[in-house]
Amino acid sequence: MCGTCASGSAETDSTVYTVTGMTCGHCQAAVTEEIGKVPGVTGVKVDLATGLVTVSGDGFTDAAIGAAVDEAGYQVVGT
């Protein structure tokens, strides 16, 4: 374990987005993969039932997340 993780001092932001059109595991994987490529993103959690995608990290923008979701073939609502 790295020193930052072990000390518990790592601070990351978490933002929740609503994404439309996701219906299956392939959708979930595609969105997770594309968002994971955004600089600053350290974690992605997709809830298919609600369409909510929680993105963790530091330094990413709503525009970058929206572009990644668009690249995966889906749309962020409200950004």
DSSP file (Angstrom, degrees, kcal/mol; ACC not computed):
  #  RESIDUE AA STRUCTURE BP1 BP2  ACC     N-H-->O    O-->H-N    N-H-->O    O-->H-N    TCO  KAPPA ALPHA  PHI   PSI    X-CA   Y-CA   Z-CA
    1    1 A M              0   0    0      0, 0.0     2,-0.0     0, 0.0     0, 0.0   0.000 360.0 360.0 360.0 137.8    0.0    0.0    0.0
    2    2 A C     >  -     0   0    0      1,-0.1     4,-2.5     4,-0.0     5,-0.2  -0.285 360.0-110.5 -73.1 162.1    1.3    3.4   -0.9
    3    3 A G  H  > S+     0   0    0      1,-0.2     4,-1.9     2,-0.2     5,-0.1   0.854 115.9  52.8 -61.8 -37.6    2.1    6.0    1.8
    4    4 A T  H  >>S+     0   0    0      2,-0.2     5,-1.2     1,-0.2     4,-1.0   0.935 112.7  43.9 -65.4 -45.5   -0.8    8.3    0.9
    5    5 A C  H  45S+     0   0    0      1,-0.2     3,-0.5     2,-0.2    -2,-0.2   0.910 113.3  51.7 -64.9 -41.7   -3.3    5.5    1.1
    6    6 A A  H  <5S+     0   0    0     -4,-2.5    -1,-0.2     1,-0.2    -2,-0.2   0.843 110.9  47.5 -65.1 -33.8   -1.9    4.1    4.3
    7    7 A S  H  <5S-     0   0    0     -4,-1.9    -1,-0.2    -5,-0.2    -2,-0.2   0.662 102.3-133.3 -83.6 -14.3   -2.0    7.5    6.0
    8    8 A G  T  <5S+     0   0    0     -4,-1.0    -3,-0.2    -3,-0.5    -4,-0.1   0.668  71.4 120.0  74.9  15.0   -5.6    8.1    4.8
    9    9 A S      < +     0   0    0     -5,-1.2     2,-0.3     2,-0.1    -4,-0.1   0.462  32.2 116.6 -95.2   0.1   -4.7   11.6    3.7
   10   10 A A        -     0   0    0     -6,-0.7     2,-0.5    -5,-0.1     0, 0.0  -0.532  50.0-160.1 -70.1 126.0   -5.6   11.2    0.0
   11   11 A E        +     0   0    0     -2,-0.3     2,-0.4     2,-0.0    -2,-0.1  -0.936  15.1 171.1-112.0 127.0   -8.5   13.5   -0.8
   12   12 A T        -     0   0    0     -2,-0.5     2,-0.2    46,-0.0    46,-0.2  -0.963  26.7-128.6-130.7 150.9  -10.6   12.9   -3.8
   13   13 A D  E     -A   57   0A   0     44,-3.4    44,-2.2    -2,-0.4     2,-0.4  -0.635  17.3-153.4 -91.3 155.7  -13.8   14.5   -5.0
   14   14 A S  E     -A   56   0A   0     -2,-0.2     2,-0.4    42,-0.2    42,-0.2  -0.997  11.8-176.7-132.7 129.7  -16.8   12.5   -5.9
   15   15 A T  E     -A   55   0A   0     40,-2.6    40,-3.2    -2,-0.4     2,-0.5  -0.977  15.1-144.5-128.3 139.6  -19.5   13.6   -8.4
   16   16 A V  E     -A   54   0A   0     -2,-0.4     2,-0.3    38,-0.2    38,-0.2  -0.895  17.7-174.4-107.8 131.0  -22.7   11.9   -9.4
   17   17 A Y  E     -A   53   0A   0     36,-2.8    36,-3.1    -2,-0.5     2,-0.6  -0.906  22.4-132.3-120.0 148.6  -24.0   12.1  -12.9
   18   18 A T  E     -AB  52  77A   0     59,-0.6    59,-3.2    -2,-0.3     2,-0.5  -0.912  26.2-169.0 -99.8 124.1  -27.2   10.8  -14.5
   19   19 A V  E     - B   0  76A   0     32,-3.1     3,-0.4    -2,-0.6     2,-0.3  -0.953   7.4-147.6-118.5 129.7  -26.6    8.9  -17.7
   20   20 A T  E     + B   0  75A   0     55,-2.8    55,-1.1    -2,-0.5     3,-0.1  -0.656  69.9  32.4 -96.6 151.9  -29.4    7.9  -20.1
   21   21 A G  S    S+     0   0    0      1,-0.3     2,-0.4    -2,-0.3    -1,-0.2   0.305  72.1 133.5  95.7  -6.9  -29.6    4.8  -22.3
   22   22 A M        +     0   0    0     -3,-0.4    -1,-0.3     1,-0.1     3,-0.1  -0.640  12.8 150.7 -80.8 128.8  -27.7    2.3  -20.2
   23   23 A T        +     0   0    0     -2,-0.4     2,-0.3     1,-0.1    -1,-0.1   0.514  54.3  23.9-132.4 -11.8  -29.5   -1.1  -20.0
   24   24 A C  S  > S-     0   0    0      1,-0.0     4,-2.2    24,-0.0     5,-0.1  -0.847  86.1 -84.2-149.2 179.9  -26.9   -3.9  -19.6
   25   25 A G  H  > S+     0   0    0     -2,-0.3     4,-2.6     1,-0.2     5,-0.2   0.828 122.6  56.9 -61.8 -33.7  -23.5   -5.0  -18.5
   26   26 A H  H  > S+     0   0    0      2,-0.2     4,-2.6     1,-0.2    -1,-0.2   0.924 107.0  49.1 -64.4 -43.1  -22.0   -3.9  -21.8
   27   27 A C  H  > S+     0   0    0      1,-0.2     4,-2.5     2,-0.2     5,-0.3   0.938 111.6  49.6 -58.2 -47.6  -23.3   -0.4  -21.3
   28   28 A Q  H  X S+     0   0    0     -4,-2.2     4,-2.4     1,-0.2    -2,-0.2   0.913 112.5  46.8 -58.8 -45.7  -21.9   -0.4  -17.8
   29   29 A A  H  X S+     0   0    0     -4,-2.6     4,-2.6     2,-0.2    -1,-0.2   0.894 111.5  51.0 -65.9 -40.9  -18.5   -1.5  -19.0
   30   30 A A  H  X S+     0   0    0     -4,-2.6     4,-2.3     2,-0.2     5,-0.2   0.926 113.6  43.7 -63.9 -45.5  -18.4    1.0  -21.9
   31   31 A V  H  X S+     0   0    0     -4,-2.5     4,-2.5     2,-0.2     5,-0.3   0.920 114.6  50.1 -66.2 -44.1  -19.2    3.9  -19.7
   32   32 A T  H  X S+     0   0    0     -4,-2.4     4,-2.1    -5,-0.3    -2,-0.2   0.915 112.0  48.3 -60.5 -44.1  -16.8    2.8  -17.0
   33   33 A E  H  X S+     0   0    0     -4,-2.6     4,-0.7     2,-0.2    -2,-0.2   0.933 113.9  44.4 -64.2 -47.4  -14.0    2.3  -19.5
   34   34 A E  H >< S+     0   0    0     -4,-2.3     3,-0.9     1,-0.2     4,-0.3   0.917 115.6  46.3 -67.4 -43.1  -14.4    5.7  -21.2
   35   35 A I  H >< S+     0   0    0     -4,-2.5     3,-1.8     1,-0.2    -1,-0.2   0.882 105.5  62.1 -65.8 -36.1  -14.8    7.7  -18.0
   36   36 A G  H 3< S+     0   0    0     -4,-2.1    -1,-0.2    -5,-0.3    -2,-0.2   0.707  96.2  60.6 -61.8 -20.3  -11.8    5.8  -16.6
   37   37 A K  T << S+     0   0    0     -3,-0.9    -1,-0.3    -4,-0.7    -2,-0.2   0.610  79.2 106.6 -81.4 -13.3   -9.6    7.3  -19.4
   38   38 A V  S X  S-     0   0    0     -3,-1.8     3,-2.0    -4,-0.3    22,-0.1  -0.505  83.3-107.4 -71.3 128.5  -10.3   10.9  -18.2
   39   39 A P  T 3  S+     0   0    0      0, 0.0    -1,-0.1     0, 0.0     3,-0.1  -0.308 103.9  23.0 -56.6 132.5   -7.3   12.5  -16.5
   40   40 A G  T 3  S+     0   0    0      1,-0.3    18,-2.2    -4,-0.1     2,-0.4   0.183  88.6 126.1  97.0 -16.0   -7.8   12.8  -12.7
   41   41 A V  E <   +C   57   0A   0     -3,-2.0    -1,-0.3    16,-0.2    16,-0.3  -0.627  25.2 168.3 -78.9 128.7  -10.5   10.0  -12.5
   42   42 A T  E     +     0   0A   0     14,-2.8     2,-0.3    -2,-0.4    15,-0.2   0.527  63.6  17.6-114.7 -12.6   -9.6    7.4   -9.9
   43   43 A G  E     -C   56   0A   0     13,-1.5    13,-2.8    -8,-0.1     2,-0.4  -0.976  52.5-167.5-161.3 146.6  -12.9    5.5   -9.7
   44   44 A V  E     -C   55   0A   0     -2,-0.3     2,-0.5    11,-0.2    11,-0.2  -0.996   4.5-175.2-137.2 129.4  -16.1    4.9  -11.5
   45   45 A K  E     -C   54   0A   0      9,-2.4     9,-2.9    -2,-0.4     2,-0.5  -0.983   8.1-164.9-127.3 120.2  -19.3    3.2  -10.1
   46   46 A V  E     -C   53   0A   0     -2,-0.5     2,-0.7     7,-0.2     7,-0.2  -0.907   6.5-164.6-108.6 126.8  -22.2    2.7  -12.5
   47   47 A D  E  >> -C   52   0A   0      5,-2.8     4,-2.3    -2,-0.5     5,-0.8  -0.907   2.3-170.9-109.0 102.4  -25.7    1.8  -11.1
   48   48 A L  T  45S+     0   0    0     -2,-0.7    -1,-0.2     1,-0.2   -26,-0.1   0.856  81.1  60.3 -62.1 -36.6  -27.7    0.5  -14.0
   49   49 A A  T  45S+     0   0    0      1,-0.2    -1,-0.2     2,-0.1    -2,-0.0   0.860 121.0  23.3 -61.9 -37.1  -31.0    0.5  -12.1
   50   50 A T  T  45S-     0   0    0     -3,-0.5    -1,-0.2     2,-0.2    -2,-0.2   0.624  98.7-125.5-104.5 -16.6  -30.9    4.2  -11.4
   51   51 A G  T  <5 +     0   0    0     -4,-2.3   -32,-3.1     1,-0.3     2,-0.4   0.608  61.7 143.9  78.3  11.9  -28.7    5.4  -14.2
   52   52 A L  E   < -AC  18  47A   0     -5,-0.8    -5,-2.8   -34,-0.2     2,-0.5  -0.703  32.9-166.6 -90.5 135.9  -26.4    7.1  -11.7
   53   53 A V  E     -AC  17  46A   0    -36,-3.1   -36,-2.8    -2,-0.4     2,-0.6  -0.981   5.5-157.6-122.5 119.1  -22.7    7.2  -12.3
   54   54 A T  E     -AC  16  45A   0     -9,-2.9    -9,-2.4    -2,-0.5     2,-0.5  -0.863   9.3-166.5 -99.6 123.0  -20.4    8.1   -9.4
   55   55 A V  E     -AC  15  44A   0    -40,-3.2   -40,-2.6    -2,-0.6     2,-0.3  -0.939   2.4-166.7-114.3 127.3  -17.0    9.4  -10.5
   56   56 A S  E     +AC  14  43A   0    -13,-2.8   -14,-2.8    -2,-0.5   -13,-1.5  -0.809  37.5  72.2-110.8 152.2  -14.2    9.8   -8.0
   57   57 A G  E     -AC  13  41A   0    -44,-2.2   -44,-3.4    -2,-0.3     2,-0.3  -0.959  68.1 -82.9 145.3-159.6  -10.9   11.6   -8.4
   58   58 A D  S    S+     0   0    0    -18,-2.2     3,-0.1    -2,-0.3    -2,-0.0  -0.980  91.7  19.0-149.8 130.9   -9.5   15.1   -8.6
   59   59 A G  S    S+     0   0    0     -2,-0.3     2,-0.2     1,-0.3   -18,-0.1   0.391  80.4 127.2  95.7  -4.0   -9.1   17.6  -11.4
   60   60 A F        -     0   0    0    -20,-0.2    -1,-0.3   -22,-0.1     2,-0.3  -0.507  47.5-139.5 -83.4 158.7  -11.7   16.2  -13.9
   61   61 A T     >  -     0   0    0     -2,-0.2     4,-2.1     1,-0.1     5,-0.2  -0.792  20.7-119.1-115.5 159.3  -14.4   18.5  -15.3
   62   62 A D  H  > S+     0   0    0     -2,-0.3     4,-2.9     1,-0.2     5,-0.2   0.890 116.8  55.1 -59.4 -39.1  -18.1   17.9  -16.0
   63   63 A A  H  > S+     0   0    0      1,-0.2     4,-2.4     2,-0.2    -1,-0.2   0.898 107.0  49.1 -62.9 -40.8  -17.3   18.6  -19.7
   64   64 A A  H  > S+     0   0    0      2,-0.2     4,-2.0     1,-0.2    -1,-0.2   0.895 112.8  47.1 -66.5 -39.8  -14.6   15.9  -19.8
   65   65 A I  H  X S+     0   0    0     -4,-2.1     4,-2.5     2,-0.2    -2,-0.2   0.924 111.8  51.1 -67.0 -43.5  -17.0   13.4  -18.2
   66   66 A G  H  X S+     0   0    0     -4,-2.9     4,-2.4     1,-0.2    -2,-0.2   0.900 110.0  49.5 -59.3 -42.2  -19.8   14.3  -20.6
   67   67 A A  H  X S+     0   0    0     -4,-2.4     4,-2.4     2,-0.2    -1,-0.2   0.886 110.9  50.1 -64.7 -39.2  -17.4   13.9  -23.6
   68   68 A A  H  X S+     0   0    0     -4,-2.0     4,-1.5     2,-0.2    -2,-0.2   0.910 111.3  47.7 -66.2 -42.3  -16.4   10.5  -22.3
   69   69 A V  H  X>S+     0   0    0     -4,-2.5     5,-2.3     2,-0.2     4,-0.6   0.911 111.9  50.6 -64.3 -41.9  -20.0    9.3  -21.8
   70   70 A D  H ><5S+     0   0    0     -4,-2.4     3,-1.3     1,-0.2    -2,-0.2   0.907 106.8  54.5 -60.8 -42.8  -20.8   10.6  -25.3
   71   71 A E  H 3<5S+     0   0    0     -4,-2.4    -1,-0.2     1,-0.3    -2,-0.2   0.834 105.4  53.6 -60.3 -32.9  -17.8    8.7  -26.7
   72   72 A A  H 3<5S-     0   0    0     -4,-1.5    -1,-0.3    -3,-0.1    -2,-0.2   0.606 125.8-104.2 -77.6 -11.9  -19.3    5.5  -25.1
   73   73 A G  T <<5S+     0   0    0     -3,-1.3    -3,-0.2    -4,-0.6     2,-0.2   0.659  86.5  98.0 100.0  18.6  -22.6    6.2  -26.9
   74   74 A Y      < -     0   0    0     -5,-2.3     2,-0.4    -6,-0.1    -1,-0.4  -0.663  62.8-121.2-128.4-177.6  -24.7    7.6  -24.0
   75   75 A Q  E     -B   20   0A   0    -55,-1.1   -55,-2.8    -2,-0.2     2,-0.4  -0.992   8.9-135.9-137.0 135.8  -25.7   11.0  -22.7
   76   76 A V  E     -B   19   0A   0     -2,-0.4     3,-0.5   -57,-0.2     2,-0.4  -0.742  27.4-135.8 -83.7 133.0  -25.3   12.8  -19.4
   77   77 A V  E    S+B   18   0A   0    -59,-3.2   -59,-0.6    -2,-0.4    -1,-0.0  -0.771  77.6  11.5 -91.4 131.1  -28.5   14.5  -18.3
   78   78 A G              0   0    0     -2,-0.4    -1,-0.2   -61,-0.1    -2,-0.0   0.653 360.0 360.0  86.0  16.9  -28.2   18.0  -16.9
   79   79 A T              0   0    0     -3,-0.5    -2,-0.1   -17,-0.1   -13,-0.1   0.424 360.0 360.0-112.7 360.0  -24.7   19.1  -17.7
